[in-house]
Each structure stands twice: as structure tokens, then as C-alpha cells.
């Protein structure tokens, strides 16, 4: 893999932080939700952001 620039690493760090924040927000929304359907959607969204986070980490390895 080619060396990443400081700017690219900074962008990846920002994206990792964003994905982690979105997981937290969707997990919190799912916990507070009374609707089963809406809660399931929040859970799927949280999982998608977990997957995105893991994909970014795997890219950096």
C-alpha cells in the first residue's frame, strides 16, 4: 500500500470518529425508542456504521 499523506490520515481519522459517533447516536436512539419497527431501523443503521468503522480500520492495517 502506498504511503498516506498527513491530510489523508486526518480525513480517515475524521471519518472514523464520525462512524463511531453515529453508532453511539443510533444505539441511544434505539434504546430510547418505543416503536419496534423504528428501533429495528436504528439497530440496522448502527450496524452499518459499525461495519463502516471496521472497514476503515481494516484498510489502515
N, C-alpha and C positions, 0 to 999 in steps of 0.2 A: 504494500500500500504506500502511496506517495505521502510525503510529509504534509501535514496540515498547517496552514498559516495560523497565526495568532487570532486573526479575525474569524477564520472558520471554526477554530476551537471555541471561541467566545460565542459564536452563533449556536454551536452544538450544546454548549453549557446552558445557554438561554432556553433552548428547546427542551432539554432535559428537565430544567426547572419548571417550565410550563406544563410538561406532561405530568410531572409529579403533583403540581398544584391542581390540575384538572382531576386527577384521580382522587385527591382529597375532597374536592368540591362535590364530585358526583357521589362519592361514598357518603358524605354528610347529607346530601340531598336524598339519597336512597334511605338512609336511616330515619330521616325526618318525615318521609313520605307516608301518607295513609293509603294511597292507591296502589294496589298490587301491580297493575299494568305500568303505571308510571315508575314505580320502584324498580321493576324489571328493566325498563329502558335505562334508568340511571345506572343500574348494575352493568348493563352491556356497554354503556358509554365509558364507565370507569375501567372496564376490562380492556376496551380498545386503547385507552390511554396507557394502561399498564403494558400492553403489547408494544405500543409505540416506544415507550421508555426503554423496554428491553431490547428492541430492535436497534435503537440508537447506541445503547451500551455495547451490544454485540458488534456493531460497526466499528466502534472505537478499539476493540480488542485486536 
